[in-house]
Structures are given as C-alpha cells and as structure tokens.
Amino acid sequence: MQHEGEEVHIDTEEVSGGDKDRSLVRMVVIGTVLAIGLLSAVWITGAVRFDQAHPEAEATTAGP
C-alpha cells in the first residue's frame, strides 16, 4: 500500500489477498452444469414414462 498525499494506492494482489485461483468459479460452473443435467434427466425420464396414449385415464383415477 502506497500513500501519495491523501490518495492510497493498493495493488491487485493486496486487494485479493494473493488468491488468484479460479477454483471457486470452476466449482460453481460445474455444480450448475451438473444440476441442470440431473434435473433434465429427471424431466426427460418422467416424460418418457408418462402414458401419452391415454392422458384422460390418469386424470380420472386421481379422484377427489
């Protein structure tokens, strides 16, 4: 940290605490991709297993 009159100049390494690792960014991106993949797999397998030939049959069996 350098003082020049009333101004304080701080370099980027000092501000970031010396941590330039992108592991947190990678973890968030990988987690988001995995979550999207898992939710898509659940959605697709549910849509495939749903009986589309007789959709009214499922609605009538539910009952009040």
Jmol script that loads the backbone (N, CA, C; Angstrom):
load data "model"
ATOM      1  N   MET A   1       0.853  -1.159   0.000  1.00  0.00           N
ATOM      2  CA  MET A   1       0.000   0.000   0.000  1.00  0.00           C
ATOM      3  C   MET A   1       0.903   1.227   0.000  1.00  0.00           C
ATOM      4  N   GLN A   2       0.587   2.117  -0.909  1.00  0.00           N
ATOM      5  CA  GLN A   2       1.392   3.321  -1.024  1.00  0.00           C
ATOM      6  C   GLN A   2       0.513   4.543  -0.766  1.00  0.00           C
ATOM      7  N   HIS A   3       1.044   5.456  -0.013  1.00  0.00           N
ATOM      8  CA  HIS A   3       0.347   6.717   0.251  1.00  0.00           C
ATOM      9  C   HIS A   3       0.994   7.812  -0.588  1.00  0.00           C
ATOM     10  N   GLU A   4       0.211   8.465  -1.402  1.00  0.00           N
ATOM     11  CA  GLU A   4       0.681   9.598  -2.194  1.00  0.00           C
ATOM     12  C   GLU A   4      -0.210  10.773  -1.858  1.00  0.00           C
ATOM     13  N   GLY A   5       0.221  11.554  -0.921  1.00  0.00           N
ATOM     14  CA  GLY A   5      -0.612  12.663  -0.453  1.00  0.00           C
ATOM     15  C   GLY A   5      -1.810  12.105   0.305  1.00  0.00           C
ATOM     16  N   GLU A   6      -2.999  12.458  -0.139  1.00  0.00           N
ATOM     17  CA  GLU A   6      -4.201  11.934   0.501  1.00  0.00           C
ATOM     18  C   GLU A   6      -4.716  10.668  -0.193  1.00  0.00           C
ATOM     19  N   GLU A   7      -4.078  10.269  -1.283  1.00  0.00           N
ATOM     20  CA  GLU A   7      -4.502   9.090  -2.032  1.00  0.00           C
ATOM     21  C   GLU A   7      -3.806   7.840  -1.513  1.00  0.00           C
ATOM     22  N   VAL A   8      -4.525   6.739  -1.529  1.00  0.00           N
ATOM     23  CA  VAL A   8      -3.963   5.443  -1.158  1.00  0.00           C
ATOM     24  C   VAL A   8      -4.035   4.541  -2.381  1.00  0.00           C
ATOM     25  N   HIS A   9      -2.908   3.972  -2.779  1.00  0.00           N
ATOM     26  CA  HIS A   9      -2.839   3.087  -3.932  1.00  0.00           C
ATOM     27  C   HIS A   9      -2.577   1.665  -3.442  1.00  0.00           C
ATOM     28  N   ILE A  10      -3.467   0.757  -3.822  1.00  0.00           N
ATOM     29  CA  ILE A  10      -3.332  -0.645  -3.423  1.00  0.00           C
ATOM     30  C   ILE A  10      -3.261  -1.475  -4.696  1.00  0.00           C
ATOM     31  N   ASP A  11      -2.282  -2.377  -4.780  1.00  0.00           N
ATOM     32  CA  ASP A  11      -2.186  -3.214  -5.965  1.00  0.00           C
ATOM     33  C   ASP A  11      -3.181  -4.382  -5.882  1.00  0.00           C
ATOM     34  N   THR A  12      -3.408  -5.025  -7.011  1.00  0.00           N
ATOM     35  CA  THR A  12      -4.449  -6.057  -7.097  1.00  0.00           C
ATOM     36  C   THR A  12      -4.143  -7.271  -6.235  1.00  0.00           C
ATOM     37  N   GLU A  13      -2.864  -7.602  -6.063  1.00  0.00           N
ATOM     38  CA  GLU A  13      -2.518  -8.759  -5.237  1.00  0.00           C
ATOM     39  C   GLU A  13      -2.878  -8.508  -3.776  1.00  0.00           C
ATOM     40  N   GLU A  14      -2.677  -7.298  -3.325  1.00  0.00           N
ATOM     41  CA  GLU A  14      -3.007  -6.948  -1.945  1.00  0.00           C
ATOM     42  C   GLU A  14      -4.523  -6.958  -1.715  1.00  0.00           C
ATOM     43  N   VAL A  15      -5.259  -6.483  -2.675  1.00  0.00           N
ATOM     44  CA  VAL A  15      -6.715  -6.431  -2.552  1.00  0.00           C
ATOM     45  C   VAL A  15      -7.309  -7.831  -2.533  1.00  0.00           C
ATOM     46  N   SER A  16      -6.816  -8.701  -3.403  1.00  0.00           N
ATOM     47  CA  SER A  16      -7.372 -10.047  -3.495  1.00  0.00           C
ATOM     48  C   SER A  16      -6.826 -10.972  -2.413  1.00  0.00           C
ATOM     49  N   GLY A  17      -5.916 -10.525  -1.616  1.00  0.00           N
ATOM     50  CA  GLY A  17      -5.321 -11.371  -0.590  1.00  0.00           C
ATOM     51  C   GLY A  17      -4.348 -12.379  -1.165  1.00  0.00           C
ATOM     52  N   GLY A  18      -3.906 -12.134  -2.398  1.00  0.00           N
ATOM     53  CA  GLY A  18      -2.954 -13.032  -3.038  1.00  0.00           C
ATOM     54  C   GLY A  18      -3.603 -14.255  -3.643  1.00  0.00           C
ATOM     55  N   ASP A  19      -4.938 -14.364  -3.584  1.00  0.00           N
ATOM     56  CA  ASP A  19      -5.632 -15.539  -4.094  1.00  0.00           C
ATOM     57  C   ASP A  19      -6.130 -15.268  -5.501  1.00  0.00           C
ATOM     58  N   LYS A  20      -5.451 -15.839  -6.474  1.00  0.00           N
ATOM     59  CA  LYS A  20      -5.840 -15.674  -7.865  1.00  0.00           C
ATOM     60  C   LYS A  20      -6.399 -16.982  -8.430  1.00  0.00           C
ATOM     61  N   ASP A  21      -6.651 -17.937  -7.577  1.00  0.00           N
ATOM     62  CA  ASP A  21      -7.133 -19.239  -8.009  1.00  0.00           C
ATOM     63  C   ASP A  21      -8.589 -19.140  -8.461  1.00  0.00           C
ATOM     64  N   ARG A  22      -8.924 -19.819  -9.512  1.00  0.00           N
ATOM     65  CA  ARG A  22     -10.282 -19.786 -10.050  1.00  0.00           C
ATOM     66  C   ARG A  22     -11.075 -21.023  -9.634  1.00  0.00           C
ATOM     67  N   SER A  23     -10.694 -21.677  -8.555  1.00  0.00           N
ATOM     68  CA  SER A  23     -11.363 -22.916  -8.161  1.00  0.00           C
ATOM     69  C   SER A  23     -12.811 -22.680  -7.769  1.00  0.00           C
ATOM     70  N   LEU A  24     -13.108 -21.569  -7.146  1.00  0.00           N
ATOM     71  CA  LEU A  24     -14.493 -21.284  -6.760  1.00  0.00           C
ATOM     72  C   LEU A  24     -15.363 -21.081  -7.996  1.00  0.00           C
ATOM     73  N   VAL A  25     -14.848 -20.390  -8.984  1.00  0.00           N
ATOM     74  CA  VAL A  25     -15.603 -20.178 -10.219  1.00  0.00           C
ATOM     75  C   VAL A  25     -15.841 -21.508 -10.908  1.00  0.00           C
ATOM     76  N   ARG A  26     -14.813 -22.349 -10.974  1.00  0.00           N
ATOM     77  CA  ARG A  26     -14.966 -23.665 -11.591  1.00  0.00           C
ATOM     78  C   ARG A  26     -15.979 -24.507 -10.847  1.00  0.00           C
ATOM     79  N   MET A  27     -15.949 -24.470  -9.516  1.00  0.00           N
ATOM     80  CA  MET A  27     -16.876 -25.264  -8.718  1.00  0.00           C
ATOM     81  C   MET A  27     -18.323 -24.830  -8.961  1.00  0.00           C
ATOM     82  N   VAL A  28     -18.561 -23.529  -9.042  1.00  0.00           N
ATOM     83  CA  VAL A  28     -19.916 -23.029  -9.287  1.00  0.00           C
ATOM     84  C   VAL A  28     -20.391 -23.426 -10.687  1.00  0.00           C
ATOM     85  N   VAL A  29     -19.527 -23.306 -11.680  1.00  0.00           N
ATOM     86  CA  VAL A  29     -19.909 -23.665 -13.052  1.00  0.00           C
ATOM     87  C   VAL A  29     -20.182 -25.158 -13.163  1.00  0.00           C
ATOM     88  N   ILE A  30     -19.313 -25.983 -12.607  1.00  0.00           N
ATOM     89  CA  ILE A  30     -19.503 -27.436 -12.664  1.00  0.00           C
ATOM     90  C   ILE A  30     -20.758 -27.842 -11.902  1.00  0.00           C
ATOM     91  N   GLY A  31     -20.997 -27.253 -10.748  1.00  0.00           N
ATOM     92  CA  GLY A  31     -22.199 -27.564  -9.983  1.00  0.00           C
ATOM     93  C   GLY A  31     -23.466 -27.178 -10.715  1.00  0.00           C
ATOM     94  N   THR A  32     -23.452 -26.039 -11.381  1.00  0.00           N
ATOM     95  CA  THR A  32     -24.615 -25.603 -12.147  1.00  0.00           C
ATOM     96  C   THR A  32     -24.886 -26.539 -13.321  1.00  0.00           C
ATOM     97  N   VAL A  33     -23.835 -26.932 -14.019  1.00  0.00           N
ATOM     98  CA  VAL A  33     -23.991 -27.852 -15.147  1.00  0.00           C
ATOM     99  C   VAL A  33     -24.513 -29.204 -14.661  1.00  0.00           C
ATOM    100  N   LEU A  34     -23.996 -29.700 -13.554  1.00  0.00           N
ATOM    101  CA  LEU A  34     -24.475 -30.973 -13.010  1.00  0.00           C
ATOM    102  C   LEU A  34     -25.932 -30.881 -12.568  1.00  0.00           C
ATOM    103  N   ALA A  35     -26.316 -29.785 -11.943  1.00  0.00           N
ATOM    104  CA  ALA A  35     -27.701 -29.612 -11.514  1.00  0.00           C
ATOM    105  C   ALA A  35     -28.637 -29.556 -12.715  1.00  0.00           C
ATOM    106  N   ILE A  36     -28.256 -28.839 -13.757  1.00  0.00           N
ATOM    107  CA  ILE A  36     -29.072 -28.777 -14.967  1.00  0.00           C
ATOM    108  C   ILE A  36     -29.189 -30.165 -15.602  1.00  0.00           C
ATOM    109  N   GLY A  37     -28.096 -30.892 -15.641  1.00  0.00           N
ATOM    110  CA  GLY A  37     -28.113 -32.245 -16.206  1.00  0.00           C
ATOM    111  C   GLY A  37     -28.996 -33.193 -15.416  1.00  0.00           C
ATOM    112  N   LEU A  38     -28.917 -33.127 -14.089  1.00  0.00           N
ATOM    113  CA  LEU A  38     -29.729 -34.002 -13.251  1.00  0.00           C
ATOM    114  C   LEU A  38     -31.215 -33.676 -13.389  1.00  0.00           C
ATOM    115  N   LEU A  39     -31.550 -32.390 -13.328  1.00  0.00           N
ATOM    116  CA  LEU A  39     -32.953 -32.003 -13.476  1.00  0.00           C
ATOM    117  C   LEU A  39     -33.483 -32.342 -14.861  1.00  0.00           C
ATOM    118  N   SER A  40     -32.664 -32.211 -15.889  1.00  0.00           N
ATOM    119  CA  SER A  40     -33.088 -32.579 -17.239  1.00  0.00           C
ATOM    120  C   SER A  40     -33.317 -34.082 -17.346  1.00  0.00           C
ATOM    121  N   ALA A  41     -32.452 -34.867 -16.737  1.00  0.00           N
ATOM    122  CA  ALA A  41     -32.619 -36.319 -16.770  1.00  0.00           C
ATOM    123  C   ALA A  41     -33.912 -36.738 -16.071  1.00  0.00           C
ATOM    124  N   VAL A  42     -34.215 -36.132 -14.939  1.00  0.00           N
ATOM    125  CA  VAL A  42     -35.458 -36.449 -14.227  1.00  0.00           C
ATOM    126  C   VAL A  42     -36.660 -36.048 -15.075  1.00  0.00           C
ATOM    127  N   TRP A  43     -36.597 -34.887 -15.678  1.00  0.00           N
ATOM    128  CA  TRP A  43     -37.699 -34.395 -16.504  1.00  0.00           C
ATOM    129  C   TRP A  43     -37.907 -35.280 -17.735  1.00  0.00           C
ATOM    130  N   ILE A  44     -36.810 -35.668 -18.406  1.00  0.00           N
ATOM    131  CA  ILE A  44     -36.913 -36.463 -19.625  1.00  0.00           C
ATOM    132  C   ILE A  44     -37.407 -37.871 -19.310  1.00  0.00           C
ATOM    133  N   THR A  45     -36.875 -38.493 -18.267  1.00  0.00           N
ATOM    134  CA  THR A  45     -37.333 -39.848 -17.930  1.00  0.00           C
ATOM    135  C   THR A  45     -38.781 -39.834 -17.462  1.00  0.00           C
ATOM    136  N   GLY A  46     -39.208 -38.791 -16.779  1.00  0.00           N
ATOM    137  CA  GLY A  46     -40.610 -38.689 -16.385  1.00  0.00           C
ATOM    138  C   GLY A  46     -41.517 -38.514 -17.582  1.00  0.00           C
ATOM    139  N   ALA A  47     -41.076 -37.743 -18.566  1.00  0.00           N
ATOM    140  CA  ALA A  47     -41.872 -37.535 -19.766  1.00  0.00           C
ATOM    141  C   ALA A  47     -41.952 -38.801 -20.601  1.00  0.00           C
ATOM    142  N   VAL A  48     -40.881 -39.583 -20.632  1.00  0.00           N
ATOM    143  CA  VAL A  48     -40.875 -40.820 -21.408  1.00  0.00           C
ATOM    144  C   VAL A  48     -41.789 -41.854 -20.751  1.00  0.00           C
ATOM    145  N   ARG A  49     -41.781 -41.912 -19.438  1.00  0.00           N
ATOM    146  CA  ARG A  49     -42.583 -42.916 -18.725  1.00  0.00           C
ATOM    147  C   ARG A  49     -44.061 -42.542 -18.642  1.00  0.00           C
ATOM    148  N   PHE A  50     -44.412 -41.278 -18.881  1.00  0.00           N
ATOM    149  CA  PHE A  50     -45.801 -40.840 -18.820  1.00  0.00           C
ATOM    150  C   PHE A  50     -46.574 -41.447 -19.974  1.00  0.00           C
ATOM    151  N   ASP A  51     -47.758 -41.990 -19.689  1.00  0.00           N
ATOM    152  CA  ASP A  51     -48.586 -42.622 -20.707  1.00  0.00           C
ATOM    153  C   ASP A  51     -49.283 -41.538 -21.522  1.00  0.00           C
ATOM    154  N   GLN A  52     -48.755 -41.233 -22.693  1.00  0.00           N
ATOM    155  CA  GLN A  52     -49.319 -40.181 -23.516  1.00  0.00           C
ATOM    156  C   GLN A  52     -50.469 -40.691 -24.379  1.00  0.00           C
ATOM    157  N   ALA A  53     -50.637 -42.001 -24.491  1.00  0.00           N
ATOM    158  CA  ALA A  53     -51.711 -42.547 -25.308  1.00  0.00           C
ATOM    159  C   ALA A  53     -53.066 -42.296 -24.670  1.00  0.00           C
ATOM    160  N   HIS A  54     -53.143 -42.348 -23.330  1.00  0.00           N
ATOM    161  CA  HIS A  54     -54.403 -42.168 -22.613  1.00  0.00           C
ATOM    162  C   HIS A  54     -54.225 -41.200 -21.452  1.00  0.00           C
ATOM    163  N   PRO A  55     -54.050 -39.903 -21.721  1.00  0.00           N
ATOM    164  CA  PRO A  55     -53.840 -38.952 -20.628  1.00  0.00           C
ATOM    165  C   PRO A  55     -55.089 -38.769 -19.765  1.00  0.00           C
ATOM    166  N   GLU A  56     -56.290 -39.024 -20.317  1.00  0.00           N
ATOM    167  CA  GLU A  56     -57.508 -38.868 -19.509  1.00  0.00           C
ATOM    168  C   GLU A  56     -57.653 -39.995 -18.492  1.00  0.00           C
ATOM    169  N   ALA A  57     -57.033 -41.139 -18.720  1.00  0.00           N
ATOM    170  CA  ALA A  57     -57.131 -42.264 -17.788  1.00  0.00           C
ATOM    171  C   ALA A  57     -56.457 -41.899 -16.465  1.00  0.00           C
ATOM    172  N   GLU A  58     -55.365 -41.204 -16.495  1.00  0.00           N
ATOM    173  CA  GLU A  58     -54.681 -40.812 -15.268  1.00  0.00           C
ATOM    174  C   GLU A  58     -55.483 -39.747 -14.530  1.00  0.00           C
ATOM    175  N   ALA A  59     -56.141 -38.863 -15.247  1.00  0.00           N
ATOM    176  CA  ALA A  59     -56.912 -37.802 -14.613  1.00  0.00           C
ATOM    177  C   ALA A  59     -58.151 -38.343 -13.907  1.00  0.00           C
ATOM    178  N   THR A  60     -58.746 -39.407 -14.438  1.00  0.00           N
ATOM    179  CA  THR A  60     -59.953 -39.953 -13.826  1.00  0.00           C
ATOM    180  C   THR A  60     -59.639 -40.821 -12.621  1.00  0.00           C
ATOM    181  N   THR A  61     -58.456 -41.411 -12.558  1.00  0.00           N
ATOM    182  CA  THR A  61     -58.121 -42.284 -11.436  1.00  0.00           C
ATOM    183  C   THR A  61     -57.672 -41.501 -10.210  1.00  0.00           C
ATOM    184  N   ALA A  62     -57.358 -40.242 -10.365  1.00  0.00           N
ATOM    185  CA  ALA A  62     -56.870 -39.452  -9.233  1.00  0.00           C
ATOM    186  C   ALA A  62     -57.958 -39.264  -8.179  1.00  0.00           C
ATOM    187  N   GLY A  63     -59.165 -38.925  -8.584  1.00  0.00           N
ATOM    188  CA  GLY A  63     -60.278 -38.773  -7.650  1.00  0.00           C
ATOM    189  C   GLY A  63     -60.139 -37.551  -6.767  1.00  0.00           C
ATOM    190  N   PRO A  64     -61.203 -37.226  -6.041  1.00  0.00           N
ATOM    191  CA  PRO A  64     -61.167 -36.047  -5.165  1.00  0.00           C
ATOM    192  C   PRO A  64     -60.433 -36.268  -3.871  1.00  0.00           C
TER     193      PRO A  64
END
end "model"
wireframe off; spacefill off
backbone 0.3
color backbone group
